[in-house]
């Protein structure tokens, strides 16, 4: 009878290191390559670790949201310009939610904030002062203020991170619908970035 070699259990320090690399922005394959000097594990193993440990669930149990840092940006998808709305938590620098839309308005800003409240409760909101935010916050009875230098730095870094990944994905995997694209492929990529971890202050300052 053929005997199969049982694979040894991966030490937790390597699992957490791989998760840290992935949530810092590396792909699954790149994260697995970084593990090679210590232990050989492929990208599928890292994906399984993500599903098993669910880092965001651990974070939710241990941390509280201090505030919502919110902003939006335009990206080009095919021949369409779309708006991506982003909310992050400033202490852990984690993406709390992302929404895409074809326009910017107070109503869309309000719905985005309402979804944040539903998930995380009411917290003060920091924005760049866009005209749609103050009214939306007033309607939802949320305290609003303009970004500090630090808040502006981390939200701009986050926006660039998201733009790089969504635009790159659309370049390589464009929607097969040349006309009236429903943007589902971009929406799924954007949602996959929610709850990702972000760079340290030293990296932001570069």
N, C-alpha and C positions, 0 to 999 in steps of 0.2 A: 504494500500500500504506500502510495506517495505521501510523504510528510511535508506539510507546508510550514515554513518558518514564520513564527509569530513575530509581528513587528513590535518593537519596544515602544512603550508609551513615551510621548514627547514631554520632556521636562517643562513645567509651567513657565519658567523664565523665557524659554524660546517661543512659546505660544504667545505670551504677552508682548514680547519684542516684535513678533510678526504682526500682531494686531496694531501695535503702535505705528509701525512702518506703513501699514495699509491705510490707517485713518489719518496719517500725516500726508497722504496724497499719492503714495506709490501704488502701482498696479499690483495685482496678485502675483504675477510672474516676477516683477522686480523685487517684491518683498521676499519671495522664495529664494531668489538669487542672493540676497543679503544674508540669508540664513546659512548659506553653503559653508562658510568658514567654521561654523559650529555644528551644524546638523543638516542632513539632506532631507528636505521636505518639498513637495511640489505645490503648485498654486491651488490645486484642488484641496489639499490638506488645509491650507490657510482659509479657504472659503468655508470648509467644514467647521473650523474653529470659530469663525465669525458667527455662523448659524448656531453653534452650540453655546457660546458664551454670551451672545447678545449684549455687547458692551453698552448699548444705550439703556437697556433695562437696569444694568448695574448703576449707571450714571443717575438715572431717575430716582433710584432708591437712596443714593448717597448725597446727591446734590439738589439744591433748589435754584430755580432760575432767578437771577438777581434783577435782570431787566431784559427788554427786547430791543436789540439794535436792528433797525429796519432800514432797508434801502431797496432801490430797484435800478435796473439797467436795461438798455436795449441791446439785442443781439440779432444778427442776420441769420435766418434759417431759409436756405434756398433763396427765393425772391421775396420773402416776407421779413418784415422787421417785427420782432415780438419783444414784449417786456417780461423780464424775470424779476419777481419780487422775492426778497431774501430776508430772513430773520435769523439772527445769531444770538448766542448767550456770551457775554463778554468775559466772564471769568474763565470758563473752560474752553471758550472759543469754539463752540459747537453749533452747527447749523440746526436750527429748530424747525424750520419749515421753508418750503419753496413753492411758488405759484407762478404759472405763466399766463399771459393774457395778450390780446392783440391791441390793447389800448391802456392808457393810464387815466384813472379817475378816482374821485373820492369814494365812490361806491365800491370799486374793486379793492382799494386800500382798506376800507371798513370791513369787507368780507375776509380779507387776509388777516387782519387783526382779530376779528371774531374767532377765526379758526385757531389762532394762537391762544386766545383766552380759553377756548374749549379744551385745548390740550394741556395748558400749563397754568391756567388761572390768570388773574389780573396782575400786571406789572407795569412799571413806568416804561415809556417808549422813547427811544432816542432815534432821531432821523436827521436828514440833511436840510430839513425845513421846506421840503416840497409842499406845494399848496394843498395837496389832497390829504396830508397827514394831520395837521392841527384840527381840522373839522371832524375827521374820522375819530380821532382820539377824544375830542370833546363829546361827540355823540355817544361813545362807548364809556365815557367817564374814566379815561386813562390819563395819567400825568404825562405830559410831553415836554421834551427838551431837545435842543440842537446837539449834534454830536460833539463830544470833546475831541481833542487831538488824538487820543488813544483810540476812542471808539471809531473815529474816521479811518484810522490806520488799519484796524482789523477788519472793518467791513469792506474797505477797498481791496484788501488782500483777498478776502473771501470771494468778492465779486469776480476778481480776475481769475481765481481758481475755478469758479463755476463756468465762466465764459470760455476758458481754455478747453474745458472738457466737453461742454455742450456743442461748441462750434466745431471742435475736432471730430466729435462723433457724427455730426451732420455731414462733414466733409467725406468721411469714409463710409457712412451708412445713411445716405440721404433717403428721404421718404420716397417710395415708389410713385406716389401721387404727385405728378408735376403741377396739378392745379387743385386748389381747394384742399391742401394738406391740413389734416386736423391736428398736426403737431404732436401726436401721441408718442412718437419715437423720442422727441425731445423732452416731453413731459416725464416719460419713464426714466430717462437718464437723470433729469433734475431730481426726481424723487429718490433715486438711488444714492444721491449725495447727502440727503438729509441724515443728521446725526453723525456726520463725519467730524473728526477732530482736526484741529488746525495748528499752525506753527506757533512757536514761542515768540516772545517779544523780540528776542535777538534776531530771529529770522525775519520778522516783520520789518525791522529797522534796516535791513540790507537794501 
